[in-house]
Amino acid sequence: MEYVIEMLNITKEFPGIIANDDITLQVRKGEIHALLGENGAGKSTLMSVLFGLYKAEKGTIKVNGQVAKIHNPNDAKKYGIGMVHQHFKLVHNFTVLENVVLGVETVENGFLKLKDARERVEKISKQYNLFIDPDALISDISVGMEQRVEILKMLYRENEILIFDEPTAVLTPQEIDELMKIMKNLASEGKSIIFITHKLNEIKQVADRVTVLRKGKYIATVDVATTSKEEMSEMMVGRKVLFEVEKGEQKPGEVILEVKNLVVKSKHSHKNAVNNVSFKVRRGEILCIAGIEGNGQTDLVYALTGLTPIESGSLLFKGSDITRSTIRHRSVSGISHIPEDRHKHGLVLDYNLAENLVLQSYFQKDYQNNGFLKFDAIYKHASDLIKQFDIRSGEGVNSKTRSMSGGNQQKAIVAREIDKNPDLLIAVQPTRGLDVGAIEYIHKKLVEQRDAGKAVLLISLEMIEVMNVSDRILVMYEGELVGQADPKVVSQQELGLFMSGSKREVIE
C-alpha cells in the first residue's frame, strides 16, 4: 500500500510524561484520516512532530515512501505539509491577503508585489469555495472566516498534506457544515487530510479511516464506515461512555438572579449588544441561553459578572442590587463564572496549577496572613482539588498551566469555581473543545450543582448540550431574547429557527 505520510514508532517525551509512546500513523493519498483521542492523548503532540514544532526522541517519518528530515515548520513546508492550528496564528491588524502571503511574499526592489498574489488567492478561493474578501482586516472577520484564511494559507503554499487541529471547536453548526464540504472538496482534488478531533459525529460525516490514541499510546486504525460511534468512544476512553445526561426531575426554588430590562452598548457598532433583556434564574434549575455565536451572549455574561459596564437596567442577586457592584463583590457574594475563553479570562497560563486554583480566593484568611501568602495551605488545597476533580498534568500542583491539555485546563477552572460553593454558577461554553469523557464529567458536575439547590446559567452553542443538559431554554438573537422552550418537547429544527431569527415570540 502506498502511503503519502508514514509516522513509524514515534516516541516524544516531556518532563514527567511520555506524550507519544511508540505510535505509528499511516495516511493514504486523497483520504481524510481522523486522529481521535481524549484531551491529553497525544494527538496535537504527534502532529507537532510531523509539522516540525517538536523533535521526536525515537521513530521515523516518511513522505511518499522516502525518509523525511523535519526539524522545523519550514522543512515541513518543503515536503508539502501544512497545518491549521487549534488557536489560529493570524496577524489581526493585517488584511486577509497580507496574512496569506506572509512569509512567502514576492518582493521587487524592496517593495511588496501583491497584484499576482491577489489574483492567485482569488483563483484558489473560487476553486475551493472559500469565499473571502482579500482586503478585510482579520480583526473585523468572524472566527469561521479566520479559519478559511488559515486554509487559504496552506493552499497558497501548495501544501498537499493538510493537518486540521480541532478545526470545529470555535464554529457554529452552519460553519461546521461548510467546513466539512470544503474538506471533502480538498480530498477529491487529491489532497490528503489529517483531521484531529474528538467529535464522533464529524468523523462519521467526513473521515475515511480513523486512528485512535489513548494516554499517549496507539490503540487501533479502523474504517469509519464499519465502526459505530459507541465502538470509537470506547476505544478512545477505555470504557463505555454515557451519551445521555443522567438527571432527575428539577425542583426549582426561589429566584437567585433577576435581570430586568438590561441594556449593554456594543463595542463594535451603534446597536446595543444586549437590548432590553429580562429573565430570572431559580435555585435547582439549569437555565440555558442558546444562540449562534456573536448574538450578545458574551456581552450579557460580561455584564452579569462585572467585566463590562451596564448602560441601563438592573441586576438583583439574592434580592440585593448588584448592578454597579465590583467583580470581586459579585464573586465573594456567591457568583462563580466558567468563562468561554479559558486562556484570556480563566487562567494565568504562566502560573502553576496551585496558583491558578486560588485566583478567586488567595486574599481570604485561609491563604494569607497580613498580605503574605500561606503556600503550604495553597498547595494542600490544590492537591485536594486535583484528586477530587481528576485534573491530570505532568508535575501535579507545580505544573505550568500553559503545558496542560485543554481539557485539564478546563477541569481546573471548573474545580476552582465549584469549590467556591456558589449560589449561582454561570457556565459559558463549559465543554468547548473537550472530548466525550471530559464532557460527560463536566455535565455531571453541572447537574450536581443543580441538585444541590444552586442556580446554573448555561450559555452554549452546542445543540446537543442545550437539549441534554438544560431544564429551560431561552434563545438569544441580535441582543434580544426571541424564544423560550422546554427541552423535553422542542425540536432542534424549531430551536434553529429561533437562533437564525426566522421565528420570534414574546417572552413572559
C-alpha positions as CSV (number, residue, x, y, z in Angstrom):
1,M,0.0,0.0,0.0
2,E,1.4,3.5,-1.0
3,Y,1.2,5.9,1.9
4,V,1.7,9.7,1.5
5,I,2.7,10.0,5.2
6,E,4.1,7.4,7.5
7,M,5.0,8.1,11.1
8,L,6.6,4.9,12.3
9,N,7.2,4.2,16.1
10,I,7.2,7.8,17.2
11,T,8.1,8.5,20.8
12,K,8.1,12.0,22.2
13,E,8.7,12.8,25.9
14,F,8.3,15.9,28.1
15,P,9.4,16.3,31.7
16,G,7.3,13.8,33.7
17,I,5.2,12.5,30.8
18,I,5.6,10.4,27.6
19,A,3.2,12.2,25.3
20,N,3.7,9.8,22.4
21,D,4.7,6.2,23.2
22,D,5.7,4.2,20.1
23,I,2.9,5.5,17.8
24,T,2.5,4.6,14.1
25,L,0.2,6.5,11.8
26,Q,-0.1,5.8,8.0
27,V,-2.1,8.1,5.7
28,R,-3.1,7.3,2.1
29,K,-3.2,9.9,-0.7
30,G,-6.6,11.6,-1.1
31,E,-8.1,10.3,2.2
32,I,-9.5,12.2,5.2
33,H,-7.8,10.4,8.1
34,A,-9.2,11.3,11.5
35,L,-6.9,11.2,14.6
36,L,-9.2,10.6,17.6
37,G,-8.4,10.7,21.3
38,E,-9.2,12.4,24.6
39,N,-7.6,15.7,25.6
40,G,-4.0,14.9,26.5
41,A,-4.0,11.6,24.5
42,G,-1.1,13.0,22.4
43,K,-2.8,13.9,19.1
44,S,-1.6,17.5,18.9
45,T,1.9,16.5,20.0
46,L,2.1,13.8,17.3
47,M,1.1,16.4,14.7
48,S,3.5,19.0,16.1
49,V,6.3,16.3,15.5
50,L,5.1,15.9,11.9
51,F,5.0,19.7,11.4
52,G,8.5,20.2,12.8
53,L,7.4,22.1,16.0
54,Y,8.8,19.2,18.2
55,K,11.6,16.7,17.6
56,A,10.8,13.1,18.5
57,E,13.2,11.1,20.6
58,K,12.6,7.9,18.5
59,G,10.9,7.0,15.2
60,T,10.9,7.7,11.5
61,I,8.8,10.0,9.3
62,K,8.4,9.1,5.6
63,V,6.8,11.3,3.0
64,N,5.8,9.4,-0.3
65,G,7.9,6.5,0.8
66,Q,11.1,8.5,1.4
67,V,12.6,9.2,4.8
68,A,12.0,12.9,5.7
69,K,14.1,15.0,8.0
70,I,11.8,17.6,9.5
71,H,13.5,19.9,12.0
72,N,11.2,22.9,11.8
73,P,8.0,24.1,10.1
74,N,10.0,25.4,7.1
75,D,11.2,21.8,6.5
76,A,7.6,20.5,6.8
77,K,6.5,23.1,4.1
78,K,9.2,21.8,1.8
79,Y,7.6,18.4,2.0
80,G,4.2,20.0,1.3
81,I,2.8,19.7,4.8
82,G,0.6,22.5,6.1
83,M,-1.3,22.9,9.4
84,V,-4.3,24.8,10.7
85,H,-3.7,25.1,14.5
86,Q,-6.4,25.0,17.1
87,H,-5.7,28.6,18.1
88,F,-5.3,30.4,14.8
89,K,-2.0,32.1,14.0
90,L,-3.0,35.2,12.2
91,V,-1.9,38.9,12.5
92,H,-5.0,40.8,13.5
93,N,-4.1,44.2,12.1
94,F,-3.2,42.8,8.6
95,T,-5.6,42.1,5.8
96,V,-6.6,38.6,4.6
97,L,-4.3,38.9,1.6
98,E,-1.3,40.0,3.7
99,N,-1.8,37.1,6.1
100,V,-2.0,34.6,3.3
101,V,1.3,35.7,1.7
102,L,3.2,36.4,5.0
103,G,6.5,34.5,4.8
104,V,6.3,33.8,1.1
105,E,6.0,37.3,-0.2
106,T,7.1,38.4,-3.7
107,V,9.4,41.4,-3.3
108,E,10.9,43.6,-6.0
109,N,13.4,46.4,-5.2
110,G,12.3,46.2,-1.6
111,F,8.6,46.7,-2.4
112,L,5.8,44.1,-1.9
113,K,4.2,42.8,-5.2
114,L,0.7,41.9,-4.2
115,K,-1.0,42.0,-7.6
116,D,0.0,38.5,-8.7
117,A,-0.7,37.2,-5.2
118,R,-4.2,38.7,-5.1
119,E,-5.1,37.0,-8.4
120,R,-3.8,33.7,-7.2
121,V,-5.6,34.0,-3.8
122,E,-8.9,34.9,-5.6
123,K,-8.4,31.9,-8.0
124,I,-7.8,29.5,-5.2
125,S,-10.7,30.8,-3.1
126,K,-13.1,30.3,-6.1
127,Q,-11.7,26.8,-6.8
128,Y,-12.3,25.5,-3.3
129,N,-15.4,27.7,-2.4
130,L,-13.5,29.6,0.3
131,F,-15.2,32.9,-0.5
132,I,-13.5,35.7,1.4
133,D,-12.7,39.4,1.0
134,P,-8.9,39.7,0.5
135,D,-9.0,43.3,1.8
136,A,-10.8,42.7,5.0
137,L,-8.9,43.1,8.2
138,I,-8.6,39.9,10.3
139,S,-9.8,41.9,13.4
140,D,-13.1,42.5,11.5
141,I,-14.0,39.0,10.3
142,S,-15.8,36.1,12.1
143,V,-14.0,33.1,13.5
144,G,-15.3,30.9,10.7
145,M,-13.7,33.3,8.1
146,E,-10.4,33.3,10.1
147,Q,-10.3,29.6,9.6
148,R,-10.8,30.0,5.8
149,V,-7.8,32.3,5.8
150,E,-5.7,29.6,7.5
151,I,-6.8,27.1,4.9
152,L,-6.0,29.6,2.1
153,K,-2.6,30.0,3.6
154,M,-1.9,26.2,3.2
155,L,-3.3,26.1,-0.4
156,Y,-1.3,29.2,-1.4
157,R,1.8,27.4,-0.4
158,E,0.8,24.4,-2.5
159,N,0.6,22.0,0.5
160,E,-0.5,18.5,-0.4
161,I,-0.8,17.2,3.2
162,L,-3.2,19.3,5.3
163,I,-3.4,18.9,9.1
164,F,-6.5,20.3,10.8
165,D,-6.2,20.5,14.6
166,E,-9.6,20.6,16.3
167,P,-10.9,22.8,13.4
168,T,-14.6,22.9,14.6
169,A,-14.0,23.9,18.2
170,V,-15.0,27.5,17.6
171,L,-17.5,27.2,14.8
172,T,-21.3,27.4,14.6
173,P,-23.3,24.4,13.3
174,Q,-23.7,26.1,9.9
175,E,-19.9,26.9,9.7
176,I,-19.1,23.3,10.6
177,D,-21.2,22.0,7.7
178,E,-19.4,24.4,5.4
179,L,-16.0,23.3,6.6
180,M,-17.0,19.6,6.1
181,K,-17.9,20.4,2.5
182,I,-14.5,22.2,2.0
183,M,-12.6,19.2,3.4
184,K,-14.4,16.8,1.1
185,N,-13.6,19.1,-1.8
186,L,-9.9,19.2,-0.9
187,A,-9.8,15.4,-0.7
188,S,-11.5,15.0,-4.0
189,E,-8.8,17.2,-5.6
190,G,-6.2,14.7,-4.3
191,K,-5.1,16.5,-1.1
192,S,-4.5,14.2,2.0
193,I,-6.1,15.5,5.2
194,I,-5.3,14.6,8.8
195,F,-8.2,15.7,10.9
196,I,-7.6,15.9,14.7
197,T,-10.9,15.8,16.6
198,H,-12.8,14.1,19.4
199,K,-16.2,14.8,17.9
200,L,-17.5,11.4,16.7
201,N,-20.4,12.9,14.6
202,E,-17.8,14.8,12.5
203,I,-15.7,11.7,12.0
204,K,-18.7,9.8,10.7
205,Q,-19.6,12.7,8.4
206,V,-16.3,13.1,6.6
207,A,-13.5,10.7,7.5
208,D,-12.5,7.5,5.6
209,R,-10.4,6.0,8.3
210,V,-9.6,6.8,12.0
211,T,-6.6,6.2,14.2
212,V,-7.3,6.2,17.9
213,L,-4.8,7.2,20.6
214,R,-5.3,6.8,24.4
215,K,-3.0,8.2,27.0
216,G,-0.1,8.5,24.5
217,K,-0.4,5.0,23.1
218,Y,-1.7,3.7,19.7
219,I,-4.9,1.8,20.1
220,A,-6.1,1.0,16.5
221,T,-6.8,2.2,13.0
222,V,-10.3,1.3,11.7
223,D,-12.6,2.1,8.7
224,V,-15.1,4.7,9.7
225,A,-18.0,3.3,7.7
226,T,-17.9,0.0,9.5
227,T,-17.3,1.2,13.1
228,S,-20.0,2.7,15.3
229,K,-19.7,5.8,17.4
230,E,-20.1,3.7,20.6
231,E,-17.1,1.5,19.5
232,M,-15.0,4.5,18.7
233,S,-15.7,6.2,22.0
234,E,-14.9,3.0,23.9
235,M,-11.5,2.7,22.1
236,M,-10.9,6.4,22.9
237,V,-11.8,6.4,26.6
238,G,-11.2,2.8,27.5
239,R,-14.7,2.3,28.9
240,K,-18.4,2.7,27.8
241,V,-19.4,6.4,27.7
242,L,-22.9,7.7,28.5
243,F,-24.1,9.9,25.6
244,E,-27.2,10.8,27.6
245,V,-27.0,13.1,30.5
246,E,-28.4,11.4,33.6
247,K,-30.6,13.8,35.6
248,G,-33.8,13.5,37.7
249,E,-36.7,16.0,37.7
250,Q,-35.8,19.5,38.6
251,K,-37.1,21.1,41.8
252,P,-37.0,24.9,41.2
253,G,-36.9,27.1,44.3
254,E,-36.5,30.8,45.0
255,V,-35.2,33.3,42.4
256,I,-31.5,33.8,42.8
257,L,-30.8,36.1,39.9
258,E,-33.3,38.6,38.3
259,V,-32.3,40.5,35.2
260,K,-34.5,43.5,34.4
261,N,-34.5,45.4,31.1
262,L,-30.8,45.0,30.7
263,V,-29.0,47.1,28.0
264,V,-25.3,46.8,27.1
265,K,-23.8,49.1,24.5
266,S,-21.9,47.3,21.6
267,K,-18.1,47.9,21.4
268,H,-18.2,47.5,17.6
269,S,-21.4,49.1,16.3
270,H,-24.1,51.7,17.2
271,K,-26.6,49.0,18.0
272,N,-26.9,47.6,21.6
273,A,-25.1,44.3,22.1
274,V,-27.8,43.4,24.7
275,N,-31.1,45.1,24.2
276,N,-33.8,45.2,26.9
277,V,-33.2,41.6,28.2
278,S,-35.2,40.3,31.3
279,F,-35.2,36.9,32.8
280,K,-34.9,35.0,36.2
281,V,-32.8,32.1,37.3
282,R,-34.0,29.9,40.2
283,R,-32.3,27.6,42.6
284,G,-32.4,24.0,41.5
285,E,-32.6,24.7,37.7
286,I,-30.3,24.8,34.8
287,L,-31.4,27.7,32.5
288,C,-29.7,27.6,29.2
289,I,-29.3,30.6,26.9
290,A,-28.8,29.3,23.4
291,G,-27.9,31.1,20.2
292,I,-25.4,31.3,17.4
293,E,-22.1,32.9,18.4
294,G,-22.0,36.7,18.3
295,N,-25.6,37.4,19.2
296,G,-24.9,39.2,22.5
297,Q,-24.4,36.2,24.8
298,T,-20.8,37.2,25.6
299,D,-21.8,40.8,26.4
300,L,-24.6,39.5,28.6
301,V,-22.2,37.4,30.7
302,Y,-19.7,40.2,30.9
303,A,-22.5,42.5,32.3
304,L,-23.6,39.8,34.8
305,T,-20.1,39.2,36.1
306,G,-19.0,42.8,36.1
307,L,-16.5,42.6,33.2
308,T,-18.4,45.3,31.2
309,P,-20.4,48.3,32.3
310,I,-24.2,48.3,32.1
311,E,-25.9,51.1,30.1
312,S,-29.4,50.7,31.8
313,G,-31.5,48.1,33.6
314,S,-30.8,46.3,36.8
315,L,-29.4,43.1,38.3
316,L,-30.8,41.6,41.5
317,F,-28.8,38.8,43.1
318,K,-30.4,37.1,46.2
319,G,-32.6,40.2,46.4
320,S,-29.7,42.7,46.5
321,D,-29.0,45.2,43.7
322,I,-25.6,44.3,42.2
323,T,-25.9,46.5,39.1
324,R,-22.9,48.6,40.0
325,S,-21.0,46.1,42.2
326,T,-17.3,45.3,41.6
327,I,-16.3,41.9,40.1
328,R,-14.8,40.8,43.5
329,H,-18.0,41.7,45.4
330,R,-20.1,39.6,43.0
331,S,-17.6,36.7,43.2
332,V,-17.4,36.8,47.0
333,S,-21.2,37.0,47.5
334,G,-21.8,33.8,45.6
335,I,-21.4,34.1,41.8
336,S,-19.0,31.7,40.0
337,H,-18.0,32.1,36.4
338,I,-16.6,29.5,34.0
339,P,-15.6,31.8,31.1
340,E,-15.8,31.0,27.4
341,D,-12.1,31.9,26.7
342,R,-10.1,29.9,29.2
343,H,-6.8,31.4,28.2
344,K,-8.0,35.0,28.2
345,H,-10.2,35.1,31.3
346,G,-9.9,31.8,33.0
347,L,-6.3,31.2,33.8
348,V,-2.9,32.8,34.2
349,L,-1.0,30.5,31.8
350,D,2.4,31.1,33.3
351,Y,1.3,30.5,36.9
352,N,1.3,26.9,38.1
353,L,-1.8,24.8,38.8
354,A,-1.9,25.5,42.5
355,E,-1.7,29.3,42.0
356,N,-4.5,29.2,39.4
357,L,-6.7,27.2,41.8
358,V,-6.7,30.1,44.3
359,L,-7.0,33.0,41.9
360,Q,-10.5,33.7,43.3
361,S,-9.7,33.2,47.0
362,Y,-5.9,33.9,47.7
363,F,-6.9,37.0,49.6
364,Q,-9.0,35.1,52.2
365,K,-7.6,34.4,55.6
366,D,-7.1,30.6,54.9
367,Y,-4.5,31.5,52.3
368,Q,-2.9,34.7,53.5
369,N,-1.8,36.4,56.7
370,N,-1.2,40.2,56.7
371,G,-0.6,40.1,53.0
372,F,1.8,37.1,53.0
373,L,0.6,34.0,51.2
374,K,0.4,30.7,53.1
375,F,1.9,28.5,50.4
376,D,1.5,25.3,52.4
377,A,-2.2,25.8,52.7
378,I,-2.4,26.8,49.0
379,Y,-0.6,23.6,47.8
380,K,-2.6,21.4,50.1
381,H,-5.9,22.9,48.8
382,A,-4.7,22.4,45.2
383,S,-3.8,18.7,45.9
384,D,-7.3,18.1,47.3
385,L,-8.9,19.6,44.2
386,I,-6.7,17.7,41.8
387,K,-7.8,14.4,43.3
388,Q,-11.4,15.4,43.6
389,F,-11.8,16.7,40.0
390,D,-9.3,14.3,38.4
391,I,-7.1,17.1,36.9
392,R,-4.2,15.4,35.1
393,S,-0.8,17.1,34.5
394,G,2.9,16.2,34.3
395,E,4.0,17.7,37.5
396,G,0.9,17.9,39.7
397,V,0.4,21.2,41.7
398,N,3.7,22.6,40.2
399,S,2.6,22.1,36.5
400,K,2.8,25.2,34.4
401,T,-0.9,25.7,33.4
402,R,0.3,26.5,29.8
403,S,1.7,23.0,29.4
404,M,-1.6,21.2,30.3
405,S,-4.1,19.9,27.8
406,G,-7.2,22.0,27.1
407,G,-9.5,19.5,28.9
408,N,-7.4,19.6,32.0
409,Q,-7.2,23.4,31.9
410,Q,-11.0,23.4,31.8
411,K,-11.3,20.9,34.7
412,A,-9.0,23.2,36.7
413,I,-11.4,26.2,36.1
414,V,-14.5,24.1,36.9
415,A,-12.8,22.8,40.1
416,R,-12.0,26.4,41.2
417,E,-15.4,27.8,40.5
418,I,-17.4,25.0,42.1
419,D,-15.1,24.8,45.1
420,K,-16.3,28.4,45.9
421,N,-19.7,26.9,46.8
422,P,-21.6,29.5,44.7
423,D,-25.3,30.2,44.7
424,L,-25.2,31.0,41.0
425,L,-22.8,29.2,38.6
426,I,-22.5,30.9,35.2
427,A,-21.0,28.3,32.8
428,V,-20.2,29.7,29.3
429,Q,-19.3,27.1,26.7
430,P,-18.1,24.8,29.5
431,T,-17.2,21.9,27.2
432,R,-15.9,23.7,24.2
433,G,-13.0,21.7,22.6
434,L,-13.4,18.8,25.1
435,D,-13.6,15.0,24.5
436,V,-16.5,12.8,25.3
437,G,-15.0,11.7,28.7
438,A,-14.4,15.3,29.9
439,I,-17.8,16.4,28.5
440,E,-19.6,13.6,30.4
441,Y,-17.7,14.7,33.6
442,I,-18.5,18.4,33.3
443,H,-22.2,17.8,32.6
444,K,-22.4,15.6,35.7
445,K,-20.8,18.4,37.7
446,L,-23.4,21.0,36.4
447,V,-26.3,18.6,37.3
448,E,-24.8,18.0,40.8
449,Q,-24.8,21.8,41.3
450,R,-28.4,22.0,40.3
451,D,-29.4,19.1,42.6
452,A,-27.6,20.7,45.5
453,G,-30.0,23.6,45.1
454,K,-27.7,26.0,43.2
455,A,-28.8,28.1,40.2
456,V,-27.0,27.3,37.0
457,L,-27.0,29.6,34.0
458,L,-25.5,27.8,31.0
459,I,-24.5,29.6,27.8
460,S,-23.9,27.1,25.0
461,L,-23.6,26.9,21.2
462,E,-23.6,23.1,21.2
463,M,-27.1,21.9,20.2
464,I,-26.7,18.5,21.9
465,E,-25.6,20.2,25.1
466,V,-28.5,22.7,25.0
467,M,-31.0,19.8,24.5
468,N,-29.5,17.4,27.0
469,V,-28.4,19.5,30.0
470,S,-30.9,22.3,30.4
471,D,-34.2,22.4,32.2
472,R,-35.4,25.5,30.4
473,I,-34.1,27.2,27.2
474,L,-34.1,30.9,26.2
475,V,-32.8,31.8,22.7
476,M,-30.9,35.0,22.0
477,Y,-30.7,36.6,18.6
478,E,-29.1,40.0,17.9
479,G,-29.0,41.0,21.5
480,E,-32.6,40.1,22.3
481,L,-34.4,37.1,23.8
482,V,-36.6,35.8,21.0
483,G,-37.8,32.5,22.2
484,Q,-38.3,30.2,25.2
485,A,-38.6,26.4,25.1
486,D,-38.8,23.2,27.1
487,P,-36.0,20.8,26.0
488,K,-38.4,17.9,26.6
489,V,-40.7,19.0,23.8
490,V,-38.9,21.4,21.5
491,S,-37.2,20.1,18.3
492,Q,-33.7,21.1,17.2
493,Q,-35.3,22.4,14.0
494,E,-37.5,24.8,15.9
495,L,-34.7,26.0,18.1
496,G,-32.7,26.6,14.8
497,L,-35.5,28.8,13.6
498,F,-35.3,31.0,16.7
499,M,-31.5,31.0,16.5
500,S,-31.5,32.3,12.9
501,G,-34.1,35.0,13.7
502,S,-36.8,33.3,11.5
503,K,-39.1,32.9,14.4
504,R,-39.8,35.1,17.4
505,E,-42.2,35.0,20.4
506,V,-42.9,37.3,23.3
507,I,-41.2,36.1,26.5
508,E,-43.2,36.3,29.7
